[in-house]
Amino acid sequence: MKYTIKDIAKITGYSVATISRALSGKEGVSEEKRKEILKIIDQLGYIPNQSARRLRSKETKNILVMIPDIENYFFNKLIKGIEKEARKKGYNIILGDFSDSQEIEEEYYKMMKGQIADGILIVGSLSGPQKIVEISKQFPLVIISDYFSDELVTVCIDNFKASYDATMFLYKCGYRKIAKITGKIGSILSQDRLRGYKMALENLGLGSDEKYIKYGDFKYESGYKLTKELLKMSSAPDAIFCSNDEMAIGACDAAKDLGFSIPDELGVMGFDDIELSSMVTPKISTVHQPRYEMGRLAAQLLIKILSGEKISKGKYILDTSIIPRESTRNANITK
């Protein structure tokens, strides 16, 4: 027997409106009631007419998640957090990898005009703040990780503080000539991490030396290449703070190839706490970013916007923490 939503309402004793809200994940139905309805629907084999619902509401129940590089390990847990929350609320995600190409990124914004999704989660962008603010006036969106404007809803960490704390940690480990390999310096995220590093050194009375600052691109190869440049200097650093774990792994490999002992002759610090950072040798000391929680919160906020709720604009900041591992000395050791 093919059931209709009216049949489901009669069987459960709830109104058609309540059944509809339970199916769509909208507010107004308790979690207990929603589970009860979904269980009965599953038992009966009822399949909602998604096409008819979308025609009536103009909803796709899709969320477009835009990332700059699908090969970057940073995104896996973040996407998992997004998908878990989205599915819980009746949404699917469309993954848009624009491969560090502004042209491809623009194509996705054009596709949004064809109603491929109800809203966008942007995890990094090659567009400037003004462009992103303009897009936010056309489509509901939430920014994750990077920062563009207080006019936008942004889920992120305090990159300045996290970088400041990591530099202070290296100092407590006994390192004094601390170098920095940045990410793509065009992003505010990378600029904040560089500022945090510089401020820590200034406050420690060490001062930041431009010769110890190298500009990377978040990829293993740049960490490897730039570390070799740093370690071949006449006054080589005794620690390198990389703006992500992938570059830190490259830094460790370069140091080992040059015969440096880690962590005694060189300390290496990463950022992100990707899974790989605890699997390599040596295991990478790093800054933990709550990537899963960031994705989950961003999805929650976007779905609230899509349901008509009023959401405060600005930053929603999550905490970070230092994860000491094998690539740095014991933090109790000082010189």
KALIN-V552897 format. One record per residue. N is the residue number from 1. PHI is phi in whole degrees, 0 to 359 (none if undefined). OMEGA is omega as a letter, one per 20 degrees, with the letter a starting at -180 (999 if undefined). BURIAL is 1 if it has 16 or more other C-alpha atoms within 10 Angstrom, else 0. Layout:
N/PHI/OMEGA/BURIAL
N/PHI/OMEGA/BURIAL
//
This chain:
1/none/r/0
2/266/a/0
3/272/r/0
4/253/r/0
5/296/r/1
6/293/r/0
7/298/a/0
8/298/r/1
9/298/r/1
10/295/a/0
11/294/a/0
12/277/a/0
13/86/r/0
14/259/a/0
15/286/r/0
16/300/a/1
17/298/r/0
18/294/r/1
19/299/a/1
20/298/r/1
21/294/r/0
22/297/a/1
23/290/a/1
24/273/a/0
25/78/a/1
26/283/r/1
27/293/r/0
28/105/r/0
29/231/a/1
30/295/a/0
31/299/r/0
32/296/r/0
33/293/a/0
34/298/r/1
35/297/r/0
36/297/a/0
37/296/a/1
38/295/r/0
39/295/r/0
40/295/r/0
41/300/r/1
42/295/r/0
43/297/a/0
44/278/a/0
45/74/a/0
46/289/r/1
47/244/a/0
48/298/r/0
49/278/a/0
50/297/a/0
51/299/a/0
52/295/a/0
53/297/a/0
54/293/r/0
55/297/a/0
56/288/a/0
57/261/a/0
58/63/r/0
59/265/r/1
60/258/a/1
61/61/r/1
62/245/r/1
63/237/r/1
64/273/r/1
65/252/a/1
66/256/r/1
67/232/a/1
68/279/a/1
69/201/a/1
70/294/a/1
71/279/a/0
72/286/a/0
73/298/a/1
74/302/a/1
75/277/a/1
76/298/a/1
77/291/r/1
78/297/r/1
79/295/r/1
80/298/r/1
81/297/r/1
82/298/a/1
83/296/a/1
84/301/a/1
85/290/a/1
86/298/a/1
87/296/r/0
88/300/a/0
89/260/r/1
90/86/r/0
91/250/r/1
92/253/r/1
93/247/r/1
94/250/a/0
95/269/r/0
96/248/r/1
97/269/a/1
98/264/r/1
99/50/r/0
100/55/r/0
101/240/r/0
102/294/r/0
103/296/r/0
104/292/r/0
105/301/r/1
106/298/r/0
107/298/r/0
108/295/r/1
109/295/r/1
110/293/r/0
111/298/r/0
112/299/r/1
113/292/r/0
114/270/r/0
115/58/r/0
116/283/a/1
117/207/a/1
118/273/a/1
119/200/a/1
120/233/r/1
121/249/a/1
122/254/r/1
123/249/a/1
124/89/a/1
125/206/r/1
126/267/r/1
127/279/r/0
128/281/a/0
129/306/a/1
130/297/r/0
131/296/a/0
132/294/r/1
133/297/r/1
134/298/a/0
135/296/a/0
136/295/r/1
137/278/r/0
138/264/a/0
139/222/r/1
140/297/r/1
141/210/r/1
142/227/r/1
143/266/r/1
144/238/r/1
145/80/a/1
146/278/a/1
147/226/a/1
148/234/a/1
149/196/r/1
150/290/r/0
151/281/a/0
152/246/r/1
153/275/a/1
154/229/r/1
155/254/a/1
156/203/r/1
157/250/r/1
158/270/a/1
159/296/r/1
160/297/a/1
161/295/a/1
162/299/r/1
163/289/r/1
164/300/a/1
165/297/a/1
166/294/r/1
167/294/r/1
168/298/r/1
169/299/r/1
170/298/r/1
171/297/r/1
172/295/r/1
173/282/r/1
174/103/a/1
175/275/a/1
176/236/r/1
177/258/a/1
178/262/r/1
179/267/a/1
180/226/r/1
181/248/a/1
182/275/r/1
183/272/r/1
184/299/a/1
185/287/r/0
186/290/a/0
187/271/r/1
188/297/r/0
189/305/a/1
190/293/r/1
191/296/r/1
192/295/r/1
193/294/r/1
194/292/r/1
195/296/r/1
196/298/r/1
197/299/a/1
198/296/a/1
199/296/r/1
200/299/a/1
201/296/r/1
202/298/a/0
203/293/r/0
204/276/a/0
205/80/r/0
206/271/a/0
207/72/r/0
208/265/a/1
209/252/a/0
210/302/a/0
211/292/r/0
212/266/r/1
213/249/r/1
214/239/a/1
215/256/a/1
216/259/a/1
217/220/r/1
218/76/a/1
219/255/a/1
220/309/a/1
221/300/a/1
222/289/r/1
223/298/r/1
224/294/a/1
225/297/a/0
226/289/r/1
227/294/r/1
228/299/r/1
229/298/a/0
230/294/a/1
231/282/r/1
232/269/r/0
233/290/r/0
234/296/r/0
235/245/a/0
236/289/r/1
237/292/r/1
238/256/r/1
239/207/r/1
240/230/r/1
241/256/a/1
242/263/a/1
243/282/r/1
244/203/a/1
245/291/a/1
246/299/r/1
247/292/r/1
248/295/r/1
249/295/r/1
250/299/r/1
251/297/r/1
252/297/r/1
253/296/r/1
254/295/a/1
255/297/r/1
256/296/r/0
257/296/r/0
258/269/r/0
259/89/r/0
260/279/r/1
261/270/r/0
262/251/j/1
263/258/a/1
264/292/a/0
265/272/a/0
266/212/r/1
267/262/r/1
268/231/a/1
269/240/r/1
270/253/a/1
271/204/r/1
272/121/a/1
273/64/r/1
274/288/a/1
275/303/a/0
276/297/a/0
277/296/r/1
278/259/a/1
279/253/a/0
280/275/r/0
281/239/i/0
282/284/r/1
283/295/a/1
284/273/r/1
285/292/a/1
286/203/r/1
287/260/r/1
288/280/r/1
289/255/r/1
290/282/a/1
291/296/r/1
292/299/a/1
293/294/r/1
294/297/r/1
295/296/a/1
296/296/a/1
297/294/r/1
298/298/r/1
299/296/r/1
300/303/a/1
301/295/a/1
302/295/a/1
303/295/r/1
304/296/r/0
305/299/a/1
306/295/r/1
307/273/r/0
308/97/r/0
309/288/r/0
310/273/a/0
311/245/r/0
312/294/r/0
313/279/a/0
314/111/a/1
315/270/r/1
316/250/a/1
317/262/r/0
318/256/a/0
319/281/r/0
320/245/r/1
321/208/r/0
322/273/r/1
323/246/r/1
324/285/r/1
325/222/a/1
326/278/a/1
327/275/r/1
328/226/r/1
329/293/r/1
330/300/a/1
331/294/r/0
332/278/a/0
333/278/r/0
334/229/r/0
335/238/999/0
//
